[in-house]
Amino acid sequence: MMTSQSRREFIATTLVIPVSILAKPGRQQPVPAETPWYRRTYRWGQTNITEEDPARYDTEWWREHWRQTRVQGVIVNAGGIVAYYPAADPLQHRAETLGQRDLLGEIVTAAHKDGLVVMARMDSNRAHEPMFRAHPDWFAMNSHRVPYRAAELYVTCIHSRYYDEYIPAVLREIIQRVHPEGFTDNSWSGLDRDSICYCENCARTFRDRCSAQLPRAKDWDDPDYRKWIDWNYARRLELWDLNNRVTRAAGGPHCIWSGMLSGDVPSESRRFRDLKAICARAEIIMFDDQGRTNASGFQSNGEMGKRMHGLLGWDKLIPESMAMYQRIPTFRKSASPDPEARLWMLEGIAGGIQPWWHHVGALQEDRRQFRTAEPVYRWHEANQKYLVDRRPIATIGVVWSQANTEWYGRDQAESRVLLPYRGIINALIRSRIPYLPVHIDHVGREDGLSLLILPNIGAMSDAQVEALKRHVSRGGALIATGETSLYDERGSRRNDFALADVLGVHAEDKKTRPVYGGPADHSYLRISPDMGSGERHPILRGLEETNIVGFGGTIQKAQPAGGTNVPVTYIPDFPVYPPETSWMREPRTTIPAVVLQQSGSRVAYLAADLDARFACDNLPDHLLLLQNIVRWAVSENIPLQVKGRGFVDCHLYEQPGRLILHLVNLTSAGTWRAPADELIPIGPLEVTIRVRQGIRPQTAKLLVAGGPGSVTAHGDWMAMRLPSILDHEVIVLE
Ligand SMILES: [Zn+2]
């Protein structure tokens, strides 16, 4: 137990904010009473309570931190793996130091007293040994009938009564005791795709529902394995609905349950979480993506926000758990460098995500982690009306598909699906071109998208193919790469690209190896003069001083149809070493790397995997080619220009009568690698935005620098100059 003296020391040493700026209690802004909590809770906090915390959780200290950070909602550990209240069932493991304390009840009471919303946090995916001994049929088994373990815990089977009956009973008990506004669950979706459960429940239910035996092993072409995957996806949705029925029946119509999700599509596919179907039934998405990786960058947070809002709608909220601790390598008890956590938060906010600070443990010896959230949260509170319920503006859609991740990506989803998508997104961000992620089933739904980009979307249903053909037949532009449309919706190869007519290419015989080259080859691309006029094509702009660019990737074998233009061809691999041998054996081929077609709509087919290569290698020549191809395809119909030095991620939105532009300065982080430990100002930036629906403002409000900025009109464009940006700026034009 913490002594009163040590508690005083703890408080004295952790209150780092000057008393003069402490907020008064009862600060919550009035909101219409009829607005449910999940539509009006914009700032969140979570102290992820560990088993030693019940002995030392200092409620008053945390209440003060809630006030300082202006949170409106907290996520409080409740039950599941560990109960933080005296649960009726002794088999639900109580926290080691809980004793008779009802920590959950105390925290919820304090939060409610302060006007905060509470989501009770569950973790339903494991349990302790006594539970396993009492109910072995609730636990997942491998093919040798050995239970799946995670350290000392046992993994529960998602197809068992643990999920049908036990967890619902725990949810009801928690509602009855503490009345949380809603529930979330850290790890709610059971074993992932790499572990087949052979428990009796699974065998029986699968036989009954799917008329098949459980698959013996992973085999993507086995009809029973495919049924097993479908059955698993369906079960997660069934549980989502069941949990919501339970919580609403016991806690009222707004007492909803929302399991945590991540924005990483390959990982969500491995966990059988159908993001589109979940967003169709969710009122709020609780996002668990704590920070960046070197491969994804801060910008991935803005991308995920826009992608998930595309499914969920822009009127709903997506809070995201953001680590205040050091993430990679992980030190749960050390503070993240402030700029690292801050830039992740700012990118999320730019993408429509709501901040949710996250600490592991109720007592921290590295008190620097308590400083990071407050300034961002105070800024967020002051400007919140501009940060929610808005619509993105873009003329370019980047198409994604979870089914493609599953059935085309299979066990190589990262390289086949994620990298091409990431390469395109990063090329657009680096070029400061606004884009929207578009789910393939929503093609045709978004207005104003002149260009759709298909980054190696191999697997497509016939209906999806037809929707893309309609886009082109209506004059829409298209860029497709690699194996796009070469497989059906289950990932079986077609005889030709389903989009062959649109793309202006046909696949070569599938019996031979379907590609030239491969990653790490010493290969090149040859930039050819335009065959008609002898002049270079606009997609080669900026490369006037060279006839070749380094490549080192894969070329899909494809035959161009008549009437197409092939401005870029392939130069095969030749030795790097020894230097005497490093000469091109085949300096010229007719192997197409880029095929362009302009009959009504502009269409580009990239046989060269420039998308995946740019994601991996970050070469400026690849960026230039991708950027030029996009600009050509969309005929320069881009609503935003930002000029000036630096790596700036731009997000453009509208609200009625108002335009909002986020500029996030990622310059310092792009220079080296994680974590960022310094912010480096950039500027000046010249920003030009196309006039939209008669919005023609004279002044711009700067939400970070403060004060007005002057705007000059140039025909259909508005221009302004930003002297400097440190971490981010948000411009409001109205
Ligand atoms: Zn099972």
Boltz pocket constraint, residues with backbone or C-beta under 6 A from the ligand:
constraints:
  - pocket:
      binder: B
      contacts: [[A, 139], [A, 140], [A, 141], [A, 157], [A, 158], [A, 159], [A, 160], [A, 197], [A, 198], [A, 199], [A, 200], [A, 201], [A, 202], [A, 203]]
      max_distance: 6.0
